[in-house]
Amino acid sequence: MMKGLFYENIISGKQVLSIIEKMLIIHFLTIK
């Protein structure tokens, strides 16, 4: 149970990071 929640938190954290990365990439592209 605890391991499952732990891995879910890691996966959701990676998803949040990827969303931020995509937003930054779009931001830099729009500046150029």
mmCIF entry with sequence, helices, sheets and N, C-alpha, C, O atoms, coordinates in Angstrom:
data_MODEL
# 
_entry.id   MODEL 
# 
_entity.id                         1 
_entity.type                       polymer 
_entity.pdbx_number_of_molecules   1 
# 
_entity_poly.entity_id                      1 
_entity_poly.type                           'polypeptide(L)' 
_entity_poly.nstd_linkage                   no 
_entity_poly.nstd_monomer                   no 
_entity_poly.pdbx_seq_one_letter_code       MMKGLFYENIISGKQVLSIIEKMLIIHFLTIK 
_entity_poly.pdbx_seq_one_letter_code_can   MMKGLFYENIISGKQVLSIIEKMLIIHFLTIK 
_entity_poly.pdbx_strand_id                 A 
# 
loop_
_entity_poly_seq.entity_id 
_entity_poly_seq.num 
_entity_poly_seq.mon_id 
_entity_poly_seq.hetero 
1 1  MET n 
1 2  MET n 
1 3  LYS n 
1 4  GLY n 
1 5  LEU n 
1 6  PHE n 
1 7  TYR n 
1 8  GLU n 
1 9  ASN n 
1 10 ILE n 
1 11 ILE n 
1 12 SER n 
1 13 GLY n 
1 14 LYS n 
1 15 GLN n 
1 16 VAL n 
1 17 LEU n 
1 18 SER n 
1 19 ILE n 
1 20 ILE n 
1 21 GLU n 
1 22 LYS n 
1 23 MET n 
1 24 LEU n 
1 25 ILE n 
1 26 ILE n 
1 27 HIS n 
1 28 PHE n 
1 29 LEU n 
1 30 THR n 
1 31 ILE n 
1 32 LYS n 
# 
_struct_asym.id          A 
_struct_asym.entity_id   1 
# 
_struct_conf.conf_type_id            HELX_P 
_struct_conf.id                      HELX_P1 
_struct_conf.pdbx_PDB_helix_id       AA1 
_struct_conf.beg_label_comp_id       MET 
_struct_conf.beg_label_asym_id       A 
_struct_conf.beg_label_seq_id        2 
_struct_conf.pdbx_beg_PDB_ins_code   ? 
_struct_conf.end_label_comp_id       ILE 
_struct_conf.end_label_asym_id       A 
_struct_conf.end_label_seq_id        31 
_struct_conf.pdbx_end_PDB_ins_code   ? 
_struct_conf.beg_auth_comp_id        MET 
_struct_conf.beg_auth_asym_id        A 
_struct_conf.beg_auth_seq_id         2 
_struct_conf.end_auth_comp_id        ILE 
_struct_conf.end_auth_asym_id        A 
_struct_conf.end_auth_seq_id         31 
_struct_conf.pdbx_PDB_helix_class    1 
_struct_conf.details                 ? 
_struct_conf.pdbx_PDB_helix_length   30 
# 
_struct_conf_type.id          HELX_P 
_struct_conf_type.criteria    ? 
_struct_conf_type.reference   ? 
# 
loop_
_atom_site.group_PDB 
_atom_site.id 
_atom_site.type_symbol 
_atom_site.label_atom_id 
_atom_site.label_alt_id 
_atom_site.label_comp_id 
_atom_site.label_asym_id 
_atom_site.label_entity_id 
_atom_site.label_seq_id 
_atom_site.pdbx_PDB_ins_code 
_atom_site.Cartn_x 
_atom_site.Cartn_y 
_atom_site.Cartn_z 
_atom_site.occupancy 
_atom_site.B_iso_or_equiv 
_atom_site.pdbx_formal_charge 
_atom_site.auth_seq_id 
_atom_site.auth_comp_id 
_atom_site.auth_asym_id 
_atom_site.auth_atom_id 
_atom_site.pdbx_PDB_model_num 
ATOM 1   N N  . MET A 1 1  ? 0.843  -1.213 0.000   1.00 0.00 ? 1  MET A N  1 
ATOM 2   C CA . MET A 1 1  ? 0.000  0.000  0.000   1.00 0.00 ? 1  MET A CA 1 
ATOM 3   C C  . MET A 1 1  ? 0.876  1.261  0.000   1.00 0.00 ? 1  MET A C  1 
ATOM 4   O O  . MET A 1 1  ? 0.717  2.126  -0.861  1.00 0.00 ? 1  MET A O  1 
ATOM 5   N N  . MET A 1 2  ? 1.796  1.364  0.963   1.00 0.00 ? 2  MET A N  1 
ATOM 6   C CA . MET A 1 2  ? 2.651  2.551  1.058   1.00 0.00 ? 2  MET A CA 1 
ATOM 7   C C  . MET A 1 2  ? 3.521  2.707  -0.182  1.00 0.00 ? 2  MET A C  1 
ATOM 8   O O  . MET A 1 2  ? 3.688  3.813  -0.696  1.00 0.00 ? 2  MET A O  1 
ATOM 9   N N  . LYS A 1 3  ? 4.082  1.579  -0.667  1.00 0.00 ? 3  LYS A N  1 
ATOM 10  C CA . LYS A 1 3  ? 4.931  1.648  -1.867  1.00 0.00 ? 3  LYS A CA 1 
ATOM 11  C C  . LYS A 1 3  ? 4.119  2.138  -3.059  1.00 0.00 ? 3  LYS A C  1 
ATOM 12  O O  . LYS A 1 3  ? 4.612  2.935  -3.857  1.00 0.00 ? 3  LYS A O  1 
ATOM 13  N N  . GLY A 1 4  ? 2.892  1.675  -3.187  1.00 0.00 ? 4  GLY A N  1 
ATOM 14  C CA . GLY A 1 4  ? 2.041  2.096  -4.302  1.00 0.00 ? 4  GLY A CA 1 
ATOM 15  C C  . GLY A 1 4  ? 1.813  3.602  -4.269  1.00 0.00 ? 4  GLY A C  1 
ATOM 16  O O  . GLY A 1 4  ? 1.928  4.277  -5.293  1.00 0.00 ? 4  GLY A O  1 
ATOM 17  N N  . LEU A 1 5  ? 1.488  4.129  -3.080  1.00 0.00 ? 5  LEU A N  1 
ATOM 18  C CA . LEU A 1 5  ? 1.270  5.574  -2.952  1.00 0.00 ? 5  LEU A CA 1 
ATOM 19  C C  . LEU A 1 5  ? 2.551  6.331  -3.259  1.00 0.00 ? 5  LEU A C  1 
ATOM 20  O O  . LEU A 1 5  ? 2.520  7.379  -3.904  1.00 0.00 ? 5  LEU A O  1 
ATOM 21  N N  . PHE A 1 6  ? 3.684  5.796  -2.795  1.00 0.00 ? 6  PHE A N  1 
ATOM 22  C CA . PHE A 1 6  ? 4.984  6.438  -3.021  1.00 0.00 ? 6  PHE A CA 1 
ATOM 23  C C  . PHE A 1 6  ? 5.272  6.547  -4.509  1.00 0.00 ? 6  PHE A C  1 
ATOM 24  O O  . PHE A 1 6  ? 5.661  7.607  -4.998  1.00 0.00 ? 6  PHE A O  1 
ATOM 25  N N  . TYR A 1 7  ? 5.076  5.426  -5.238  1.00 0.00 ? 7  TYR A N  1 
ATOM 26  C CA . TYR A 1 7  ? 5.335  5.447  -6.684  1.00 0.00 ? 7  TYR A CA 1 
ATOM 27  C C  . TYR A 1 7  ? 4.357  6.369  -7.405  1.00 0.00 ? 7  TYR A C  1 
ATOM 28  O O  . TYR A 1 7  ? 4.734  7.038  -8.367  1.00 0.00 ? 7  TYR A O  1 
ATOM 29  N N  . GLU A 1 8  ? 3.108  6.411  -6.951  1.00 0.00 ? 8  GLU A N  1 
ATOM 30  C CA . GLU A 1 8  ? 2.120  7.310  -7.573  1.00 0.00 ? 8  GLU A CA 1 
ATOM 31  C C  . GLU A 1 8  ? 2.555  8.761  -7.394  1.00 0.00 ? 8  GLU A C  1 
ATOM 32  O O  . GLU A 1 8  ? 2.413  9.572  -8.310  1.00 0.00 ? 8  GLU A O  1 
ATOM 33  N N  . ASN A 1 9  ? 3.088  9.091  -6.209  1.00 0.00 ? 9  ASN A N  1 
ATOM 34  C CA . ASN A 1 9  ? 3.551  10.464 -5.960  1.00 0.00 ? 9  ASN A CA 1 
ATOM 35  C C  . ASN A 1 9  ? 4.718  10.804 -6.869  1.00 0.00 ? 9  ASN A C  1 
ATOM 36  O O  . ASN A 1 9  ? 4.794  11.920 -7.382  1.00 0.00 ? 9  ASN A O  1 
ATOM 37  N N  . ILE A 1 10 ? 5.641  9.850  -7.081  1.00 0.00 ? 10 ILE A N  1 
ATOM 38  C CA . ILE A 1 10 ? 6.787  10.084 -7.971  1.00 0.00 ? 10 ILE A CA 1 
ATOM 39  C C  . ILE A 1 10 ? 6.284  10.327 -9.390  1.00 0.00 ? 10 ILE A C  1 
ATOM 40  O O  . ILE A 1 10 ? 6.740  11.250 -10.064 1.00 0.00 ? 10 ILE A O  1 
ATOM 41  N N  . ILE A 1 11 ? 5.336  9.492  -9.847  1.00 0.00 ? 11 ILE A N  1 
ATOM 42  C CA . ILE A 1 11 ? 4.809  9.626  -11.212 1.00 0.00 ? 11 ILE A CA 1 
ATOM 43  C C  . ILE A 1 11 ? 4.116  10.979 -11.369 1.00 0.00 ? 11 ILE A C  1 
ATOM 44  O O  . ILE A 1 11 ? 4.327  11.667 -12.368 1.00 0.00 ? 11 ILE A O  1 
ATOM 45  N N  . SER A 1 12 ? 3.295  11.368 -10.395 1.00 0.00 ? 12 SER A N  1 
ATOM 46  C CA . SER A 1 12 ? 2.589  12.653 -10.481 1.00 0.00 ? 12 SER A CA 1 
ATOM 47  C C  . SER A 1 12 ? 3.589  13.800 -10.441 1.00 0.00 ? 12 SER A C  1 
ATOM 48  O O  . SER A 1 12 ? 3.396  14.809 -11.120 1.00 0.00 ? 12 SER A O  1 
ATOM 49  N N  . GLY A 1 13 ? 4.649  13.663 -9.661  1.00 0.00 ? 13 GLY A N  1 
ATOM 50  C CA . GLY A 1 13 ? 5.690  14.688 -9.602  1.00 0.00 ? 13 GLY A CA 1 
ATOM 51  C C  . GLY A 1 13 ? 6.372  14.848 -10.945 1.00 0.00 ? 13 GLY A C  1 
ATOM 52  O O  . GLY A 1 13 ? 6.648  15.965 -11.383 1.00 0.00 ? 13 GLY A O  1 
ATOM 53  N N  . LYS A 1 14 ? 6.649  13.705 -11.611 1.00 0.00 ? 14 LYS A N  1 
ATOM 54  C CA . LYS A 1 14 ? 7.275  13.760 -12.935 1.00 0.00 ? 14 LYS A CA 1 
ATOM 55  C C  . LYS A 1 14 ? 6.333  14.430 -13.926 1.00 0.00 ? 14 LYS A C  1 
ATOM 56  O O  . LYS A 1 14 ? 6.781  15.196 -14.779 1.00 0.00 ? 14 LYS A O  1 
ATOM 57  N N  . GLN A 1 15 ? 5.035  14.154 -13.828 1.00 0.00 ? 15 GLN A N  1 
ATOM 58  C CA . GLN A 1 15 ? 4.057  14.767 -14.732 1.00 0.00 ? 15 GLN A CA 1 
ATOM 59  C C  . GLN A 1 15 ? 4.051  16.279 -14.537 1.00 0.00 ? 15 GLN A C  1 
ATOM 60  O O  . GLN A 1 15 ? 3.994  17.032 -15.509 1.00 0.00 ? 15 GLN A O  1 
ATOM 61  N N  . VAL A 1 16 ? 4.110  16.725 -13.282 1.00 0.00 ? 16 VAL A N  1 
ATOM 62  C CA . VAL A 1 16 ? 4.122  18.168 -12.993 1.00 0.00 ? 16 VAL A CA 1 
ATOM 63  C C  . VAL A 1 16 ? 5.372  18.792 -13.586 1.00 0.00 ? 16 VAL A C  1 
ATOM 64  O O  . VAL A 1 16 ? 5.303  19.864 -14.188 1.00 0.00 ? 16 VAL A O  1 
ATOM 65  N N  . LEU A 1 17 ? 6.537  18.122 -13.421 1.00 0.00 ? 17 LEU A N  1 
ATOM 66  C CA . LEU A 1 17 ? 7.788  18.647 -13.977 1.00 0.00 ? 17 LEU A CA 1 
ATOM 67  C C  . LEU A 1 17 ? 7.704  18.738 -15.490 1.00 0.00 ? 17 LEU A C  1 
ATOM 68  O O  . LEU A 1 17 ? 8.132  19.732 -16.077 1.00 0.00 ? 17 LEU A O  1 
ATOM 69  N N  . SER A 1 18 ? 7.157  17.710 -16.128 1.00 0.00 ? 18 SER A N  1 
ATOM 70  C CA . SER A 1 18 ? 7.068  17.724 -17.592 1.00 0.00 ? 18 SER A CA 1 
ATOM 71  C C  . SER A 1 18 ? 6.153  18.855 -18.061 1.00 0.00 ? 18 SER A C  1 
ATOM 72  O O  . SER A 1 18 ? 6.420  19.476 -19.090 1.00 0.00 ? 18 SER A O  1 
ATOM 73  N N  . ILE A 1 19 ? 5.079  19.129 -17.320 1.00 0.00 ? 19 ILE A N  1 
ATOM 74  C CA . ILE A 1 19 ? 4.170  20.225 -17.680 1.00 0.00 ? 19 ILE A CA 1 
ATOM 75  C C  . ILE A 1 19 ? 4.912  21.557 -17.581 1.00 0.00 ? 19 ILE A C  1 
ATOM 76  O O  . ILE A 1 19 ? 4.783  22.410 -18.460 1.00 0.00 ? 19 ILE A O  1 
ATOM 77  N N  . ILE A 1 20 ? 5.692  21.736 -16.505 1.00 0.00 ? 20 ILE A N  1 
ATOM 78  C CA . ILE A 1 20 ? 6.465  22.978 -16.333 1.00 0.00 ? 20 ILE A CA 1 
ATOM 79  C C  . ILE A 1 20 ? 7.478  23.108 -17.457 1.00 0.00 ? 20 ILE A C  1 
ATOM 80  O O  . ILE A 1 20 ? 7.657  24.193 -18.010 1.00 0.00 ? 20 ILE A O  1 
ATOM 81  N N  . GLU A 1 21 ? 8.148  22.002 -17.803 1.00 0.00 ? 21 GLU A N  1 
ATOM 82  C CA . GLU A 1 21 ? 9.135  22.029 -18.888 1.00 0.00 ? 21 GLU A CA 1 
ATOM 83  C C  . GLU A 1 21 ? 8.470  22.428 -20.200 1.00 0.00 ? 21 GLU A C  1 
ATOM 84  O O  . GLU A 1 21 ? 9.011  23.250 -20.939 1.00 0.00 ? 21 GLU A O  1 
ATOM 85  N N  . LYS A 1 22 ? 7.304  21.858 -20.500 1.00 0.00 ? 22 LYS A N  1 
ATOM 86  C CA . LYS A 1 22 ? 6.586  22.200 -21.734 1.00 0.00 ? 22 LYS A CA 1 
ATOM 87  C C  . LYS A 1 22 ? 6.216  23.679 -21.744 1.00 0.00 ? 22 LYS A C  1 
ATOM 88  O O  . LYS A 1 22 ? 6.352  24.346 -22.770 1.00 0.00 ? 22 LYS A O  1 
ATOM 89  N N  . MET A 1 23 ? 5.748  24.196 -20.607 1.00 0.00 ? 23 MET A N  1 
ATOM 90  C CA . MET A 1 23 ? 5.373  25.605 -20.523 1.00 0.00 ? 23 MET A CA 1 
ATOM 91  C C  . MET A 1 23 ? 6.591  26.491 -20.757 1.00 0.00 ? 23 MET A C  1 
ATOM 92  O O  . MET A 1 23 ? 6.495  27.505 -21.449 1.00 0.00 ? 23 MET A O  1 
ATOM 93  N N  . LEU A 1 24 ? 7.749  26.114 -20.181 1.00 0.00 ? 24 LEU A N  1 
ATOM 94  C CA . LEU A 1 24 ? 8.978  26.895 -20.369 1.00 0.00 ? 24 LEU A CA 1 
ATOM 95  C C  . LEU A 1 24 ? 9.410  26.871 -21.825 1.00 0.00 ? 24 LEU A C  1 
ATOM 96  O O  . LEU A 1 24 ? 9.799  27.903 -22.372 1.00 0.00 ? 24 LEU A O  1 
ATOM 97  N N  . ILE A 1 25 ? 9.347  25.703 -22.460 1.00 0.00 ? 25 ILE A N  1 
ATOM 98  C CA . ILE A 1 25 ? 9.737  25.583 -23.874 1.00 0.00 ? 25 ILE A CA 1 
ATOM 99  C C  . ILE A 1 25 ? 8.839  26.476 -24.730 1.00 0.00 ? 25 ILE A C  1 
ATOM 100 O O  . ILE A 1 25 ? 9.331  27.211 -25.587 1.00 0.00 ? 25 ILE A O  1 
ATOM 101 N N  . ILE A 1 26 ? 7.522  26.415 -24.502 1.00 0.00 ? 26 ILE A N  1 
ATOM 102 C CA . ILE A 1 26 ? 6.577  27.247 -25.267 1.00 0.00 ? 26 ILE A CA 1 
ATOM 103 C C  . ILE A 1 26 ? 6.877  28.724 -25.005 1.00 0.00 ? 26 ILE A C  1 
ATOM 104 O O  . ILE A 1 26 ? 6.836  29.538 -25.928 1.00 0.00 ? 26 ILE A O  1 
ATOM 105 N N  . HIS A 1 27 ? 7.177  29.069 -23.756 1.00 0.00 ? 27 HIS A N  1 
ATOM 106 C CA . HIS A 1 27 ? 7.477  30.457 -23.377 1.00 0.00 ? 27 HIS A CA 1 
ATOM 107 C C  . HIS A 1 27 ? 8.694  30.964 -24.144 1.00 0.00 ? 27 HIS A C  1 
ATOM 108 O O  . HIS A 1 27 ? 8.664  32.063 -24.698 1.00 0.00 ? 27 HIS A O  1 
ATOM 109 N N  . PHE A 1 28 ? 9.771  30.165 -24.179 1.00 0.00 ? 28 PHE A N  1 
ATOM 110 C CA . PHE A 1 28 ? 10.992 30.580 -24.885 1.00 0.00 ? 28 PHE A CA 1 
ATOM 111 C C  . PHE A 1 28 ? 10.750 30.665 -26.386 1.00 0.00 ? 28 PHE A C  1 
ATOM 112 O O  . PHE A 1 28 ? 11.280 31.556 -27.051 1.00 0.00 ? 28 PHE A O  1 
ATOM 113 N N  . LEU A 1 29 ? 9.954  29.746 -26.925 1.00 0.00 ? 29 LEU A N  1 
ATOM 114 C CA . LEU A 1 29 ? 9.671  29.773 -28.363 1.00 0.00 ? 29 LEU A CA 1 
ATOM 115 C C  . LEU A 1 29 ? 8.873  31.021 -28.733 1.00 0.00 ? 29 LEU A C  1 
ATOM 116 O O  . LEU A 1 29 ? 9.106  31.619 -29.784 1.00 0.00 ? 29 LEU A O  1 
ATOM 117 N N  . THR A 1 30 ? 7.937  31.414 -27.876 1.00 0.00 ? 30 THR A N  1 
ATOM 118 C CA . THR A 1 30 ? 7.110  32.586 -28.178 1.00 0.00 ? 30 THR A CA 1 
ATOM 119 C C  . THR A 1 30 ? 7.934  33.870 -28.073 1.00 0.00 ? 30 THR A C  1 
ATOM 120 O O  . THR A 1 30 ? 7.660  34.839 -28.782 1.00 0.00 ? 30 THR A O  1 
ATOM 121 N N  . ILE A 1 31 ? 8.944  33.887 -27.193 1.00 0.00 ? 31 ILE A N  1 
ATOM 122 C CA . ILE A 1 31 ? 9.816  35.071 -27.073 1.00 0.00 ? 31 ILE A CA 1 
ATOM 123 C C  . ILE A 1 31 ? 10.605 35.232 -28.376 1.00 0.00 ? 31 ILE A C  1 
ATOM 124 O O  . ILE A 1 31 ? 10.734 36.341 -28.893 1.00 0.00 ? 31 ILE A O  1 
ATOM 125 N N  . LYS A 1 32 ? 11.131 34.120 -28.904 1.00 0.00 ? 32 LYS A N  1 
ATOM 126 C CA . LYS A 1 32 ? 11.907 34.161 -30.149 1.00 0.00 ? 32 LYS A CA 1 
ATOM 127 C C  . LYS A 1 32 ? 10.941 34.272 -31.328 1.00 0.00 ? 32 LYS A C  1 
ATOM 128 O O  . LYS A 1 32 ? 11.375 34.323 -32.479 1.00 0.00 ? 32 LYS A O  1 
# 
